[in-house]
């Protein structure tokens, strides 16, 4: 099939566009923080040591919420080490990534960085090697206005106003044997429930995220969520999801259909959460926080010597360089998140700078956009109003991993008040261009304001330090509107965004 038909109905609303879907993740890992967002000696550094060229790229990316400080890192983290006079902060070993942590960037500095990027802080607490009291102490330091020991300590440290953190993660990937202090679902569920109840005694308006499975391939996937939620259901607001994808064995067809696995993940967790809610006869619905998702060539990193017996400062770890195909897959994953925005109301692209990231930097040198930067930044910029679930008629192709997959996937957003719509599309065909006709008559569309496509004759083309602009967005001159029908040609292995009014 060389054509696809898409119908958009203004009544087929999934949910309002939630800006938290365009969140990201900064972990004290590799060069994400040090020699990433923070490099005091850099010509573009501000008085806090943060690279302003990176800040500008983060603003362009459109990242909204940033999960911090981990990740696996948080399970050995003592938050007290990272506040107060920098010259007095201790150097610690980070067992998660086998490196040294200087603690020169901590909560107060990172909160100032977030203001530069117009982002919201999503803070993780250590439930791997610590517990309820430490979580309450961090909450008091971060959010209490003044007049208590820890809030006054924050003020003395130069931050008079509270950070007012709303979203809190109750640990990280506690099902994983790689996690410092990992535990069974029953043990974690009990600890998370007690921690959540105590934190909500301090502030009932907090939004708390319980750890879900660290991947759909975990042997406990599904049952982990059930047990954890049976303990925590009435105390938490979210259950987390983590998923990473990569091409394996040259199977590009399956890789391009990776979002089918993400959909399976979401469907399974939603069904499990609702089962527990019905069992408990609860009227509330648990939302999903997909707070780690990305392309990650994990197999290759595990086979390397990046994590070795040396204890190093900010080593180069997990610095994937992304291709056009990677960016198309990421665009497809974003489409899936938007399609499920009635239940997935927070998401974090993991991570933000250097470490499996859309932004790369060189110490003392430039910062540049990876291929994956483009679908994220454009989707964040154009998605507004409500999400519409399209009806798609298109042929399918067979994949070795996921079975039959639609050649085209798509989602749309519609802002009736502004008179604007956006359509996001991927063409998974490795060989064929497809003509797509979008029936947008019900939206009153008369004009194409933007038509941008990411593709290349070489699907493995990348942006590198030596060729930072090899891959970019191209205007798609085929897009037009005729009597409410939008027509556009999608090249093979491509991601496209249409801005309509």
BELSUL-V155597 format. One record per residue. BURIAL is + if it has 24 or more other ideal C-beta (glycine too) atoms within 12 Angstrom, else -. Layout:
BURIAL / BURIAL
//
This chain:
- / - / + / + / + / + / + / + / - / + / - / + / - / + / + / - / + / + / + / + / + / + / + / + / + / + / + / + / + / + / + / + / + / + / + / + / + / + / + / - / - / + / - / + / + / - / - / + / + / + / + / + / + / + / + / - / + / + / + / + / + / + / + / + / + / + / + / + / + / + / + / + / + / + / + / + / + / + / + / + / + / + / + / + / - / - / - / - / + / - / - / + / - / + / + / + / + / + / + / - / + / + / + / + / + / + / + / + / + / + / + / + / + / + / + / + / + / - / + / + / + / + / + / + / + / + / + / + / + / + / + / + / - / + / + / + / + / + / + / + / + / + / + / + / - / - / - / - / - / + / + / - / + / + / - / - / + / - / + / - / - / + / + / + / + / + / + / + / + / + / + / + / + / + / + / + / - / + / + / + / + / + / + / - / + / - / + / + / + / + / + / + / + / + / + / + / + / + / + / + / - / + / - / - / - / + / + / + / + / + / + / + / + / + / + / + / - / + / - / + / + / + / + / + / + / + / + / + / + / + / + / + / + / - / + / + / + / + / + / + / + / + / + / + / + / + / + / - / - / - / - / + / + / + / + / + / + / + / + / + / + / + / + / + / + / + / - / + / + / + / - / + / + / + / - / + / + / - / - / - / - / - / - / - / - / + / + / + / + / + / + / + / + / + / + / + / + / + / - / - / - / - / - / - / - / + / + / - / - / - / - / + / + / + / + / + / + / + / + / + / + / + / + / + / + / + / + / + / + / + / + / + / + / + / + / + / + / + / + / + / + / + / + / + / + / + / + / + / + / + / + / + / + / + / + / + / + / + / + / + / + / + / + / - / - / + / + / + / + / + / + / + / + / + / + / + / + / + / + / + / + / + / + / + / + / + / + / + / + / + / - / + / - / + / - / - / + / - / + / - / + / + / - / - / + / + / + / + / + / + / + / + / + / + / + / - / - / - / - / + / + / + / + / + / + / + / + / + / + / + / - / - / + / + / + / + / + / + / + / + / - / - / + / - / + / - / - / + / + / + / + / + / + / + / + / + / - / - / + / - / + / + / + / - / - / - / - / + / - / - / + / + / + / - / - / + / - / + / + / + / + / - / - / - / + / + / + / + / + / + / + / + / + / + / + / + / + / + / + / + / +
//
